Amino acid sequence: MSYDALRHFADSWGLVAMVGMFLVFVGWTFLPRARAEHERAAIMILEDEEQANG
């Protein structure tokens, strides 16, 4: 595969693949089953701070 062919492939399908992966990763965070994990992560730093302060 020549450089020009590889660049053409990356410019067209590479961009489509990156946009698709971005949408999957962003959508993954909004799945209902992940809510508990995200809530736990959101308060985790506050719990550590409360324990340190007594």
mmCIF entry with sequence, helices, sheets and N, C-alpha, C, O atoms, coordinates in Angstrom:
data_MODEL
# 
_entry.id   MODEL 
# 
_entity.id                         1 
_entity.type                       polymer 
_entity.pdbx_number_of_molecules   1 
# 
_entity_poly.entity_id                      1 
_entity_poly.type                           'polypeptide(L)' 
_entity_poly.nstd_linkage                   no 
_entity_poly.nstd_monomer                   no 
_entity_poly.pdbx_seq_one_letter_code       MSYDALRHFADSWGLVAMVGMFLVFVGWTFLPRARAEHERAAIMILEDEEQANG 
_entity_poly.pdbx_seq_one_letter_code_can   MSYDALRHFADSWGLVAMVGMFLVFVGWTFLPRARAEHERAAIMILEDEEQANG 
_entity_poly.pdbx_strand_id                 A 
# 
loop_
_entity_poly_seq.entity_id 
_entity_poly_seq.num 
_entity_poly_seq.mon_id 
_entity_poly_seq.hetero 
1 1  MET n 
1 2  SER n 
1 3  TYR n 
1 4  ASP n 
1 5  ALA n 
1 6  LEU n 
1 7  ARG n 
1 8  HIS n 
1 9  PHE n 
1 10 ALA n 
1 11 ASP n 
1 12 SER n 
1 13 TRP n 
1 14 GLY n 
1 15 LEU n 
1 16 VAL n 
1 17 ALA n 
1 18 MET n 
1 19 VAL n 
1 20 GLY n 
1 21 MET n 
1 22 PHE n 
1 23 LEU n 
1 24 VAL n 
1 25 PHE n 
1 26 VAL n 
1 27 GLY n 
1 28 TRP n 
1 29 THR n 
1 30 PHE n 
1 31 LEU n 
1 32 PRO n 
1 33 ARG n 
1 34 ALA n 
1 35 ARG n 
1 36 ALA n 
1 37 GLU n 
1 38 HIS n 
1 39 GLU n 
1 40 ARG n 
1 41 ALA n 
1 42 ALA n 
1 43 ILE n 
1 44 MET n 
1 45 ILE n 
1 46 LEU n 
1 47 GLU n 
1 48 ASP n 
1 49 GLU n 
1 50 GLU n 
1 51 GLN n 
1 52 ALA n 
1 53 ASN n 
1 54 GLY n 
# 
_struct_asym.id          A 
_struct_asym.entity_id   1 
# 
loop_
_struct_conf.conf_type_id 
_struct_conf.id 
_struct_conf.pdbx_PDB_helix_id 
_struct_conf.beg_label_comp_id 
_struct_conf.beg_label_asym_id 
_struct_conf.beg_label_seq_id 
_struct_conf.pdbx_beg_PDB_ins_code 
_struct_conf.end_label_comp_id 
_struct_conf.end_label_asym_id 
_struct_conf.end_label_seq_id 
_struct_conf.pdbx_end_PDB_ins_code 
_struct_conf.beg_auth_comp_id 
_struct_conf.beg_auth_asym_id 
_struct_conf.beg_auth_seq_id 
_struct_conf.end_auth_comp_id 
_struct_conf.end_auth_asym_id 
_struct_conf.end_auth_seq_id 
_struct_conf.pdbx_PDB_helix_class 
_struct_conf.details 
_struct_conf.pdbx_PDB_helix_length 
HELX_P HELX_P1 AA1 TYR A 3  ? PHE A 9  ? TYR A 3  PHE A 9  1 ? 7  
HELX_P HELX_P2 AA2 ALA A 10 ? GLY A 14 ? ALA A 10 GLY A 14 3 ? 5  
HELX_P HELX_P3 AA3 LEU A 15 ? THR A 29 ? LEU A 15 THR A 29 1 ? 15 
HELX_P HELX_P4 AA4 PRO A 32 ? ALA A 34 ? PRO A 32 ALA A 34 5 ? 3  
HELX_P HELX_P5 AA5 ARG A 35 ? ASN A 53 ? ARG A 35 ASN A 53 1 ? 19 
# 
_struct_conf_type.id          HELX_P 
_struct_conf_type.criteria    ? 
_struct_conf_type.reference   ? 
# 
loop_
_atom_site.group_PDB 
_atom_site.id 
_atom_site.type_symbol 
_atom_site.label_atom_id 
_atom_site.label_alt_id 
_atom_site.label_comp_id 
_atom_site.label_asym_id 
_atom_site.label_entity_id 
_atom_site.label_seq_id 
_atom_site.pdbx_PDB_ins_code 
_atom_site.Cartn_x 
_atom_site.Cartn_y 
_atom_site.Cartn_z 
_atom_site.occupancy 
_atom_site.B_iso_or_equiv 
_atom_site.pdbx_formal_charge 
_atom_site.auth_seq_id 
_atom_site.auth_comp_id 
_atom_site.auth_asym_id 
_atom_site.auth_atom_id 
_atom_site.pdbx_PDB_model_num 
ATOM 1   N N  . MET A 1 1  ? 0.846   -1.164 0.000  1.00 0.00 ? 1  MET A N  1 
ATOM 2   C CA . MET A 1 1  ? 0.000   0.000  0.000  1.00 0.00 ? 1  MET A CA 1 
ATOM 3   C C  . MET A 1 1  ? 0.900   1.239  0.000  1.00 0.00 ? 1  MET A C  1 
ATOM 4   O O  . MET A 1 1  ? 1.804   1.362  0.826  1.00 0.00 ? 1  MET A O  1 
ATOM 5   N N  . SER A 1 2  ? 0.647   2.126  -0.911 1.00 0.00 ? 2  SER A N  1 
ATOM 6   C CA . SER A 1 2  ? 1.463   3.331  -1.016 1.00 0.00 ? 2  SER A CA 1 
ATOM 7   C C  . SER A 1 2  ? 1.038   4.365  0.029  1.00 0.00 ? 2  SER A C  1 
ATOM 8   O O  . SER A 1 2  ? -0.013  4.244  0.659  1.00 0.00 ? 2  SER A O  1 
ATOM 9   N N  . TYR A 1 3  ? 1.863   5.354  0.187  1.00 0.00 ? 3  TYR A N  1 
ATOM 10  C CA . TYR A 1 3  ? 1.582   6.415  1.158  1.00 0.00 ? 3  TYR A CA 1 
ATOM 11  C C  . TYR A 1 3  ? 0.298   7.152  0.793  1.00 0.00 ? 3  TYR A C  1 
ATOM 12  O O  . TYR A 1 3  ? -0.519  7.454  1.663  1.00 0.00 ? 3  TYR A O  1 
ATOM 13  N N  . ASP A 1 4  ? 0.124   7.440  -0.497 1.00 0.00 ? 4  ASP A N  1 
ATOM 14  C CA . ASP A 1 4  ? -1.072  8.169  -0.920 1.00 0.00 ? 4  ASP A CA 1 
ATOM 15  C C  . ASP A 1 4  ? -2.337  7.366  -0.662 1.00 0.00 ? 4  ASP A C  1 
ATOM 16  O O  . ASP A 1 4  ? -3.349  7.922  -0.234 1.00 0.00 ? 4  ASP A O  1 
ATOM 17  N N  . ALA A 1 5  ? -2.289  6.072  -0.918 1.00 0.00 ? 5  ALA A N  1 
ATOM 18  C CA . ALA A 1 5  ? -3.459  5.231  -0.666 1.00 0.00 ? 5  ALA A CA 1 
ATOM 19  C C  . ALA A 1 5  ? -3.758  5.140  0.825  1.00 0.00 ? 5  ALA A C  1 
ATOM 20  O O  . ALA A 1 5  ? -4.918  5.180  1.235  1.00 0.00 ? 5  ALA A O  1 
ATOM 21  N N  . LEU A 1 6  ? -2.717  5.019  1.626  1.00 0.00 ? 6  LEU A N  1 
ATOM 22  C CA . LEU A 1 6  ? -2.901  4.954  3.076  1.00 0.00 ? 6  LEU A CA 1 
ATOM 23  C C  . LEU A 1 6  ? -3.458  6.271  3.611  1.00 0.00 ? 6  LEU A C  1 
ATOM 24  O O  . LEU A 1 6  ? -4.328  6.275  4.481  1.00 0.00 ? 6  LEU A O  1 
ATOM 25  N N  . ARG A 1 7  ? -2.963  7.365  3.099  1.00 0.00 ? 7  ARG A N  1 
ATOM 26  C CA . ARG A 1 7  ? -3.461  8.666  3.544  1.00 0.00 ? 7  ARG A CA 1 
ATOM 27  C C  . ARG A 1 7  ? -4.910  8.868  3.136  1.00 0.00 ? 7  ARG A C  1 
ATOM 28  O O  . ARG A 1 7  ? -5.702  9.391  3.920  1.00 0.00 ? 7  ARG A O  1 
ATOM 29  N N  . HIS A 1 8  ? -5.269  8.468  1.938  1.00 0.00 ? 8  HIS A N  1 
ATOM 30  C CA . HIS A 1 8  ? -6.657  8.580  1.492  1.00 0.00 ? 8  HIS A CA 1 
ATOM 31  C C  . HIS A 1 8  ? -7.567  7.729  2.376  1.00 0.00 ? 8  HIS A C  1 
ATOM 32  O O  . HIS A 1 8  ? -8.654  8.169  2.749  1.00 0.00 ? 8  HIS A O  1 
ATOM 33  N N  . PHE A 1 9  ? -7.133  6.518  2.712  1.00 0.00 ? 9  PHE A N  1 
ATOM 34  C CA . PHE A 1 9  ? -7.916  5.644  3.585  1.00 0.00 ? 9  PHE A CA 1 
ATOM 35  C C  . PHE A 1 9  ? -8.087  6.271  4.968  1.00 0.00 ? 9  PHE A C  1 
ATOM 36  O O  . PHE A 1 9  ? -9.185  6.260  5.525  1.00 0.00 ? 9  PHE A O  1 
ATOM 37  N N  . ALA A 1 10 ? -7.010  6.812  5.519  1.00 0.00 ? 10 ALA A N  1 
ATOM 38  C CA . ALA A 1 10 ? -7.073  7.420  6.851  1.00 0.00 ? 10 ALA A CA 1 
ATOM 39  C C  . ALA A 1 10 ? -7.946  8.671  6.847  1.00 0.00 ? 10 ALA A C  1 
ATOM 40  O O  . ALA A 1 10 ? -8.666  8.929  7.811  1.00 0.00 ? 10 ALA A O  1 
ATOM 41  N N  . ASP A 1 11 ? -7.885  9.439  5.777  1.00 0.00 ? 11 ASP A N  1 
ATOM 42  C CA . ASP A 1 11 ? -8.699  10.654 5.693  1.00 0.00 ? 11 ASP A CA 1 
ATOM 43  C C  . ASP A 1 11 ? -10.182 10.338 5.606  1.00 0.00 ? 11 ASP A C  1 
ATOM 44  O O  . ASP A 1 11 ? -11.002 11.107 6.107  1.00 0.00 ? 11 ASP A O  1 
ATOM 45  N N  . SER A 1 12 ? -10.539 9.243  4.992  1.00 0.00 ? 12 SER A N  1 
ATOM 46  C CA . SER A 1 12 ? -11.959 8.936  4.828  1.00 0.00 ? 12 SER A CA 1 
ATOM 47  C C  . SER A 1 12 ? -12.455 7.995  5.919  1.00 0.00 ? 12 SER A C  1 
ATOM 48  O O  . SER A 1 12 ? -13.232 8.410  6.779  1.00 0.00 ? 12 SER A O  1 
ATOM 49  N N  . TRP A 1 13 ? -12.028 6.759  5.902  1.00 0.00 ? 13 TRP A N  1 
ATOM 50  C CA . TRP A 1 13 ? -12.550 5.763  6.838  1.00 0.00 ? 13 TRP A CA 1 
ATOM 51  C C  . TRP A 1 13 ? -11.949 5.891  8.230  1.00 0.00 ? 13 TRP A C  1 
ATOM 52  O O  . TRP A 1 13 ? -12.586 5.502  9.208  1.00 0.00 ? 13 TRP A O  1 
ATOM 53  N N  . GLY A 1 14 ? -10.759 6.418  8.340  1.00 0.00 ? 14 GLY A N  1 
ATOM 54  C CA . GLY A 1 14 ? -10.169 6.628  9.658  1.00 0.00 ? 14 GLY A CA 1 
ATOM 55  C C  . GLY A 1 14 ? -10.966 7.639  10.467 1.00 0.00 ? 14 GLY A C  1 
ATOM 56  O O  . GLY A 1 14 ? -11.184 7.454  11.664 1.00 0.00 ? 14 GLY A O  1 
ATOM 57  N N  . LEU A 1 15 ? -11.396 8.703  9.813  1.00 0.00 ? 15 LEU A N  1 
ATOM 58  C CA . LEU A 1 15 ? -12.212 9.707  10.484 1.00 0.00 ? 15 LEU A CA 1 
ATOM 59  C C  . LEU A 1 15 ? -13.558 9.127  10.893 1.00 0.00 ? 15 LEU A C  1 
ATOM 60  O O  . LEU A 1 15 ? -14.043 9.397  11.992 1.00 0.00 ? 15 LEU A O  1 
ATOM 61  N N  . VAL A 1 16 ? -14.155 8.344  10.029 1.00 0.00 ? 16 VAL A N  1 
ATOM 62  C CA . VAL A 1 16 ? -15.434 7.704  10.354 1.00 0.00 ? 16 VAL A CA 1 
ATOM 63  C C  . VAL A 1 16 ? -15.268 6.774  11.549 1.00 0.00 ? 16 VAL A C  1 
ATOM 64  O O  . VAL A 1 16 ? -16.123 6.747  12.434 1.00 0.00 ? 16 VAL A O  1 
ATOM 65  N N  . ALA A 1 17 ? -14.184 6.017  11.585 1.00 0.00 ? 17 ALA A N  1 
ATOM 66  C CA . ALA A 1 17 ? -13.941 5.101  12.700 1.00 0.00 ? 17 ALA A CA 1 
ATOM 67  C C  . ALA A 1 17 ? -13.730 5.866  14.001 1.00 0.00 ? 17 ALA A C  1 
ATOM 68  O O  . ALA A 1 17 ? -14.256 5.464  15.039 1.00 0.00 ? 17 ALA A O  1 
ATOM 69  N N  . MET A 1 18 ? -12.975 6.958  13.967 1.00 0.00 ? 18 MET A N  1 
ATOM 70  C CA . MET A 1 18 ? -12.740 7.732  15.190 1.00 0.00 ? 18 MET A CA 1 
ATOM 71  C C  . MET A 1 18 ? -14.022 8.375  15.706 1.00 0.00 ? 18 MET A C  1 
ATOM 72  O O  . MET A 1 18 ? -14.256 8.394  16.915 1.00 0.00 ? 18 MET A O  1 
ATOM 73  N N  . VAL A 1 19 ? -14.848 8.898  14.818 1.00 0.00 ? 19 VAL A N  1 
ATOM 74  C CA . VAL A 1 19 ? -16.124 9.480  15.237 1.00 0.00 ? 19 VAL A CA 1 
ATOM 75  C C  . VAL A 1 19 ? -17.023 8.397  15.812 1.00 0.00 ? 19 VAL A C  1 
ATOM 76  O O  . VAL A 1 19 ? -17.697 8.618  16.819 1.00 0.00 ? 19 VAL A O  1 
ATOM 77  N N  . GLY A 1 20 ? -17.038 7.230  15.181 1.00 0.00 ? 20 GLY A N  1 
ATOM 78  C CA . GLY A 1 20 ? -17.841 6.119  15.702 1.00 0.00 ? 20 GLY A CA 1 
ATOM 79  C C  . GLY A 1 20 ? -17.393 5.685  17.082 1.00 0.00 ? 20 GLY A C  1 
ATOM 80  O O  . GLY A 1 20 ? -18.223 5.462  17.963 1.00 0.00 ? 20 GLY A O  1 
ATOM 81  N N  . MET A 1 21 ? -16.086 5.563  17.280 1.00 0.00 ? 21 MET A N  1 
ATOM 82  C CA . MET A 1 21 ? -15.582 5.173  18.605 1.00 0.00 ? 21 MET A CA 1 
ATOM 83  C C  . MET A 1 21 ? -15.892 6.244  19.643 1.00 0.00 ? 21 MET A C  1 
ATOM 84  O O  . MET A 1 21 ? -16.229 5.917  20.781 1.00 0.00 ? 21 MET A O  1 
ATOM 85  N N  . PHE A 1 22 ? -15.784 7.514  19.272 1.00 0.00 ? 22 PHE A N  1 
ATOM 86  C CA . PHE A 1 22 ? -16.110 8.592  20.197 1.00 0.00 ? 22 PHE A CA 1 
ATOM 87  C C  . PHE A 1 22 ? -17.566 8.503  20.630 1.00 0.00 ? 22 PHE A C  1 
ATOM 88  O O  . PHE A 1 22 ? -17.869 8.638  21.815 1.00 0.00 ? 22 PHE A O  1 
ATOM 89  N N  . LEU A 1 23 ? -18.464 8.277  19.688 1.00 0.00 ? 23 LEU A N  1 
ATOM 90  C CA . LEU A 1 23 ? -19.884 8.174  20.023 1.00 0.00 ? 23 LEU A CA 1 
ATOM 91  C C  . LEU A 1 23 ? -20.167 6.974  20.911 1.00 0.00 ? 23 LEU A C  1 
ATOM 92  O O  . LEU A 1 23 ? -20.997 7.057  21.816 1.00 0.00 ? 23 LEU A O  1 
ATOM 93  N N  . VAL A 1 24 ? -19.487 5.859  20.664 1.00 0.00 ? 24 VAL A N  1 
ATOM 94  C CA . VAL A 1 24 ? -19.661 4.672  21.512 1.00 0.00 ? 24 VAL A CA 1 
ATOM 95  C C  . VAL A 1 24 ? -19.168 4.957  22.920 1.00 0.00 ? 24 VAL A C  1 
ATOM 96  O O  . VAL A 1 24 ? -19.849 4.620  23.889 1.00 0.00 ? 24 VAL A O  1 
ATOM 97  N N  . PHE A 1 25 ? -18.002 5.570  23.054 1.00 0.00 ? 25 PHE A N  1 
ATOM 98  C CA . PHE A 1 25 ? -17.447 5.849  24.384 1.00 0.00 ? 25 PHE A CA 1 
ATOM 99  C C  . PHE A 1 25 ? -18.316 6.831  25.159 1.00 0.00 ? 25 PHE A C  1 
ATOM 100 O O  . PHE A 1 25 ? -18.534 6.654  26.357 1.00 0.00 ? 25 PHE A O  1 
ATOM 101 N N  . VAL A 1 26 ? -18.811 7.861  24.487 1.00 0.00 ? 26 VAL A N  1 
ATOM 102 C CA . VAL A 1 26 ? -19.682 8.825  25.160 1.00 0.00 ? 26 VAL A CA 1 
ATOM 103 C C  . VAL A 1 26 ? -21.008 8.169  25.517 1.00 0.00 ? 26 VAL A C  1 
ATOM 104 O O  . VAL A 1 26 ? -21.522 8.372  26.617 1.00 0.00 ? 26 VAL A O  1 
ATOM 105 N N  . GLY A 1 27 ? -21.565 7.389  24.604 1.00 0.00 ? 27 GLY A N  1 
ATOM 106 C CA . GLY A 1 27 ? -22.825 6.704  24.880 1.00 0.00 ? 27 GLY A CA 1 
ATOM 107 C C  . GLY A 1 27 ? -22.695 5.685  25.989 1.00 0.00 ? 27 GLY A C  1 
ATOM 108 O O  . GLY A 1 27 ? -23.640 5.480  26.750 1.00 0.00 ? 27 GLY A O  1 
ATOM 109 N N  . TRP A 1 28 ? -21.547 5.042  26.097 1.00 0.00 ? 28 TRP A N  1 
ATOM 110 C CA . TRP A 1 28 ? -21.314 4.018  27.125 1.00 0.00 ? 28 TRP A CA 1 
ATOM 111 C C  . TRP A 1 28 ? -21.483 4.602  28.526 1.00 0.00 ? 28 TRP A C  1 
ATOM 112 O O  . TRP A 1 28 ? -21.975 3.925  29.429 1.00 0.00 ? 28 TRP A O  1 
ATOM 113 N N  . THR A 1 29 ? -21.076 5.861  28.705 1.00 0.00 ? 29 THR A N  1 
ATOM 114 C CA . THR A 1 29 ? -21.160 6.472  30.033 1.00 0.00 ? 29 THR A CA 1 
ATOM 115 C C  . THR A 1 29 ? -22.593 6.749  30.454 1.00 0.00 ? 29 THR A C  1 
ATOM 116 O O  . THR A 1 29 ? -22.856 6.919  31.644 1.00 0.00 ? 29 THR A O  1 
ATOM 117 N N  . PHE A 1 30 ? -23.521 6.797  29.517 1.00 0.00 ? 30 PHE A N  1 
ATOM 118 C CA . PHE A 1 30 ? -24.909 7.098  29.847 1.00 0.00 ? 30 PHE A CA 1 
ATOM 119 C C  . PHE A 1 30 ? -25.789 5.857  29.938 1.00 0.00 ? 30 PHE A C  1 
ATOM 120 O O  . PHE A 1 30 ? -27.012 5.974  30.008 1.00 0.00 ? 30 PHE A O  1 
ATOM 121 N N  . LEU A 1 31 ? -25.192 4.682  29.938 1.00 0.00 ? 31 LEU A N  1 
ATOM 122 C CA . LEU A 1 31 ? -25.977 3.464  30.103 1.00 0.00 ? 31 LEU A CA 1 
ATOM 123 C C  . LEU A 1 31 ? -26.551 3.412  31.512 1.00 0.00 ? 31 LEU A C  1 
ATOM 124 O O  . LEU A 1 31 ? -25.876 3.800  32.465 1.00 0.00 ? 31 LEU A O  1 
ATOM 125 N N  . PRO A 1 32 ? -27.786 2.938  31.660 1.00 0.00 ? 32 PRO A N  1 
ATOM 126 C CA . PRO A 1 32 ? -28.402 2.901  32.986 1.00 0.00 ? 32 PRO A CA 1 
ATOM 127 C C  . PRO A 1 32 ? -27.634 2.054  33.989 1.00 0.00 ? 32 PRO A C  1 
ATOM 128 O O  . PRO A 1 32 ? -27.610 2.389  35.173 1.00 0.00 ? 32 PRO A O  1 
ATOM 129 N N  . ARG A 1 33 ? -27.012 0.979  33.556 1.00 0.00 ? 33 ARG A N  1 
ATOM 130 C CA . ARG A 1 33 ? -26.317 0.100  34.499 1.00 0.00 ? 33 ARG A CA 1 
ATOM 131 C C  . ARG A 1 33 ? -25.055 0.741  35.066 1.00 0.00 ? 33 ARG A C  1 
ATOM 132 O O  . ARG A 1 33 ? -24.525 0.263  36.069 1.00 0.00 ? 33 ARG A O  1 
ATOM 133 N N  . ALA A 1 34 ? -24.567 1.801  34.451 1.00 0.00 ? 34 ALA A N  1 
ATOM 134 C CA . ALA A 1 34 ? -23.350 2.460  34.920 1.00 0.00 ? 34 ALA A CA 1 
ATOM 135 C C  . ALA A 1 34 ? -23.647 3.562  35.931 1.00 0.00 ? 34 ALA A C  1 
ATOM 136 O O  . ALA A 1 34 ? -22.719 4.156  36.481 1.00 0.00 ? 34 ALA A O  1 
ATOM 137 N N  . ARG A 1 35 ? -24.916 3.843  36.183 1.00 0.00 ? 35 ARG A N  1 
ATOM 138 C CA . ARG A 1 35 ? -25.284 4.948  37.067 1.00 0.00 ? 35 ARG A CA 1 
ATOM 139 C C  . ARG A 1 35 ? -24.698 4.781  38.468 1.00 0.00 ? 35 ARG A C  1 
ATOM 140 O O  . ARG A 1 35 ? -24.144 5.730  39.024 1.00 0.00 ? 35 ARG A O  1 
ATOM 141 N N  . ALA A 1 36 ? -24.815 3.591  39.037 1.00 0.00 ? 36 ALA A N  1 
ATOM 142 C CA . ALA A 1 36 ? -24.316 3.368  40.398 1.00 0.00 ? 36 ALA A CA 1 
ATOM 143 C C  . ALA A 1 36 ? -22.803 3.580  40.475 1.00 0.00 ? 36 ALA A C  1 
ATOM 144 O O  . ALA A 1 36 ? -22.306 4.165  41.438 1.00 0.00 ? 36 ALA A O  1 
ATOM 145 N N  . GLU A 1 37 ? -22.085 3.115  39.482 1.00 0.00 ? 37 GLU A N  1 
ATOM 146 C CA . GLU A 1 37 ? -20.632 3.299  39.475 1.00 0.00 ? 37 GLU A CA 1 
ATOM 147 C C  . GLU A 1 37 ? -20.261 4.776  39.373 1.00 0.00 ? 37 GLU A C  1 
ATOM 148 O O  . GLU A 1 37 ? -19.323 5.229  40.029 1.00 0.00 ? 37 GLU A O  1 
ATOM 149 N N  . HIS A 1 38 ? -20.992 5.522  38.558 1.00 0.00 ? 38 HIS A N  1 
ATOM 150 C CA . HIS A 1 38 ? -20.688 6.938  38.390 1.00 0.00 ? 38 HIS A CA 1 
ATOM 151 C C  . HIS A 1 38 ? -21.040 7.725  39.648 1.00 0.00 ? 38 HIS A C  1 
ATOM 152 O O  . HIS A 1 38 ? -20.317 8.650  40.018 1.00 0.00 ? 38 HIS A O  1 
ATOM 153 N N  . GLU A 1 39 ? -22.136 7.372  40.305 1.00 0.00 ? 39 GLU A N  1 
ATOM 154 C CA . GLU A 1 39 ? -22.482 8.047  41.554 1.00 0.00 ? 39 GLU A CA 1 
ATOM 155 C C  . GLU A 1 39 ? -21.441 7.754  42.631 1.00 0.00 ? 39 GLU A C  1 
ATOM 156 O O  . GLU A 1 39 ? -21.062 8.645  43.391 1.00 0.00 ? 39 GLU A O  1 
ATOM 157 N N  . ARG A 1 40 ? -20.983 6.519  42.696 1.00 0.00 ? 40 ARG A N  1 
ATOM 158 C CA . ARG A 1 40 ? -19.965 6.154  43.677 1.00 0.00 ? 40 ARG A CA 1 
ATOM 159 C C  . ARG A 1 40 ? -18.662 6.911  43.401 1.00 0.00 ? 40 ARG A C  1 
ATOM 160 O O  . ARG A 1 40 ? -18.013 7.389  44.331 1.00 0.00 ? 40 ARG A O  1 
ATOM 161 N N  . ALA A 1 41 ? -18.288 7.018  42.141 1.00 0.00 ? 41 ALA A N  1 
ATOM 162 C CA . ALA A 1 41 ? -17.065 7.740  41.785 1.00 0.00 ? 41 ALA A CA 1 
ATOM 163 C C  . ALA A 1 41 ? -17.198 9.238  42.079 1.00 0.00 ? 41 ALA A C  1 
ATOM 164 O O  . ALA A 1 41 ? -16.216 9.893  42.430 1.00 0.00 ? 41 ALA A O  1 
ATOM 165 N N  . ALA A 1 42 ? -18.405 9.776  41.936 1.00 0.00 ? 42 ALA A N  1 
ATOM 166 C CA . ALA A 1 42 ? -18.609 11.204 42.172 1.00 0.00 ? 42 ALA A CA 1 
ATOM 167 C C  . ALA A 1 42 ? -18.444 11.571 43.637 1.00 0.00 ? 42 ALA A C  1 
ATOM 168 O O  . ALA A 1 42 ? -17.973 12.666 43.947 1.00 0.00 ? 42 ALA A O  1 
ATOM 169 N N  . ILE A 1 43 ? -18.823 10.678 44.544 1.00 0.00 ? 43 ILE A N  1 
ATOM 170 C CA . ILE A 1 43 ? -18.723 11.004 45.971 1.00 0.00 ? 43 ILE A CA 1 
ATOM 171 C C  . ILE A 1 43 ? -17.480 10.407 46.622 1.00 0.00 ? 43 ILE A C  1 
ATOM 172 O O  . ILE A 1 43 ? -17.213 10.675 47.793 1.00 0.00 ? 43 ILE A O  1 
ATOM 173 N N  . MET A 1 44 ? -16.727 9.615  45.894 1.00 0.00 ? 44 MET A N  1 
ATOM 174 C CA . MET A 1 44 ? -15.563 8.942  46.460 1.00 0.00 ? 44 MET A CA 1 
ATOM 175 C C  . MET A 1 44 ? -14.540 9.946  47.007 1.00 0.00 ? 44 MET A C  1 
ATOM 176 O O  . MET A 1 44 ? -14.011 9.746  48.100 1.00 0.00 ? 44 MET A O  1 
ATOM 177 N N  . ILE A 1 45 ? -14.263 10.994 46.282 1.00 0.00 ? 45 ILE A N  1 
ATOM 178 C CA . ILE A 1 45 ? -13.258 11.959 46.730 1.00 0.00 ? 45 ILE A CA 1 
ATOM 179 C C  . ILE A 1 45 ? -13.739 12.693 47.974 1.00 0.00 ? 45 ILE A C  1 
ATOM 180 O O  . ILE A 1 45 ? -12.927 13.051 48.827 1.00 0.00 ? 45 ILE A O  1 
ATOM 181 N N  . LEU A 1 46 ? -15.041 12.922 48.093 1.00 0.00 ? 46 LEU A N  1 
ATOM 182 C CA . LEU A 1 46 ? -15.570 13.602 49.271 1.00 0.00 ? 46 LEU A CA 1 
ATOM 183 C C  . LEU A 1 46 ? -15.494 12.710 50.497 1.00 0.00 ? 46 LEU A C  1 
ATOM 184 O O  . LEU A 1 46 ? -15.231 13.194 51.598 1.00 0.00 ? 46 LEU A O  1 
ATOM 185 N N  . GLU A 1 47 ? -15.720 11.414 50.325 1.00 0.00 ? 47 GLU A N  1 
ATOM 186 C CA . GLU A 1 47 ? -15.633 10.489 51.447 1.00 0.00 ? 47 GLU A CA 1 
ATOM 187 C C  . GLU A 1 47 ? -14.203 10.417 51.974 1.00 0.00 ? 47 GLU A C  1 
ATOM 188 O O  . GLU A 1 47 ? -13.992 10.378 53.187 1.00 0.00 ? 47 GLU A O  1 
ATOM 189 N N  . ASP A 1 48 ? -13.235 10.398 51.088 1.00 0.00 ? 48 ASP A N  1 
ATOM 190 C CA . ASP A 1 48 ? -11.832 10.367 51.509 1.00 0.00 ? 48 ASP A CA 1 
ATOM 191 C C  . ASP A 1 48 ? -11.468 11.638 52.274 1.00 0.00 ? 48 ASP A C  1 
ATOM 192 O O  . ASP A 1 48 ? -10.714 11.591 53.245 1.00 0.00 ? 48 ASP A O  1 
ATOM 193 N N  . GLU A 1 49 ? -12.004 12.761 51.832 1.00 0.00 ? 49 GLU A N  1 
ATOM 194 C CA . GLU A 1 49 ? -11.709 14.030 52.481 1.00 0.00 ? 49 GLU A CA 1 
ATOM 195 C C  . GLU A 1 49 ? -12.336 14.089 53.876 1.00 0.00 ? 49 GLU A C  1 
ATOM 196 O O  . GLU A 1 49 ? -11.716 14.601 54.809 1.00 0.00 ? 49 GLU A O  1 
ATOM 197 N N  . GLU A 1 50 ? -13.552 13.572 54.027 1.00 0.00 ? 50 GLU A N  1 
ATOM 198 C CA . GLU A 1 50 ? -14.213 13.563 55.330 1.00 0.00 ? 50 GLU A CA 1 
ATOM 199 C C  . GLU A 1 50 ? -13.466 12.670 56.315 1.00 0.00 ? 50 GLU A C  1 
ATOM 200 O O  . GLU A 1 50 ? -13.347 13.012 57.491 1.00 0.00 ? 50 GLU A O  1 
ATOM 201 N N  . GLN A 1 51 ? -12.968 11.540 55.852 1.00 0.00 ? 51 GLN A N  1 
ATOM 202 C CA . GLN A 1 51 ? -12.231 10.633 56.727 1.00 0.00 ? 51 GLN A CA 1 
ATOM 203 C C  . GLN A 1 51 ? -10.913 11.263 57.177 1.00 0.00 ? 51 GLN A C  1 
ATOM 204 O O  . GLN A 1 51 ? -10.483 11.060 58.313 1.00 0.00 ? 51 GLN A O  1 
ATOM 205 N N  . ALA A 1 52 ? -10.286 12.008 56.313 1.00 0.00 ? 52 ALA A N  1 
ATOM 206 C CA . ALA A 1 52 ? -9.007  12.633 56.646 1.00 0.00 ? 52 ALA A CA 1 
ATOM 207 C C  . ALA A 1 52 ? -9.193  13.770 57.653 1.00 0.00 ? 52 ALA A C  1 
ATOM 208 O O  . ALA A 1 52 ? -8.340  14.003 58.510 1.00 0.00 ? 52 ALA A O  1 
ATOM 209 N N  . ASN A 1 53 ? -10.323 14.473 57.534 1.00 0.00 ? 53 ASN A N  1 
ATOM 210 C CA . ASN A 1 53 ? -10.577 15.600 58.435 1.00 0.00 ? 53 ASN A CA 1 
ATOM 211 C C  . ASN A 1 53 ? -11.181 15.162 59.764 1.00 0.00 ? 53 ASN A C  1 
ATOM 212 O O  . ASN A 1 53 ? -11.250 15.958 60.701 1.00 0.00 ? 53 ASN A O  1 
ATOM 213 N N  . GLY A 1 54 ? -11.609 13.934 59.857 1.00 0.00 ? 54 GLY A N  1 
ATOM 214 C CA . GLY A 1 54 ? -12.096 13.404 61.111 1.00 0.00 ? 54 GLY A CA 1 
ATOM 215 C C  . GLY A 1 54 ? -13.553 13.531 61.235 1.00 0.00 ? 54 GLY A C  1 
ATOM 216 O O  . GLY A 1 54 ? -14.124 13.126 62.248 1.00 0.00 ? 54 GLY A O  1 
# 
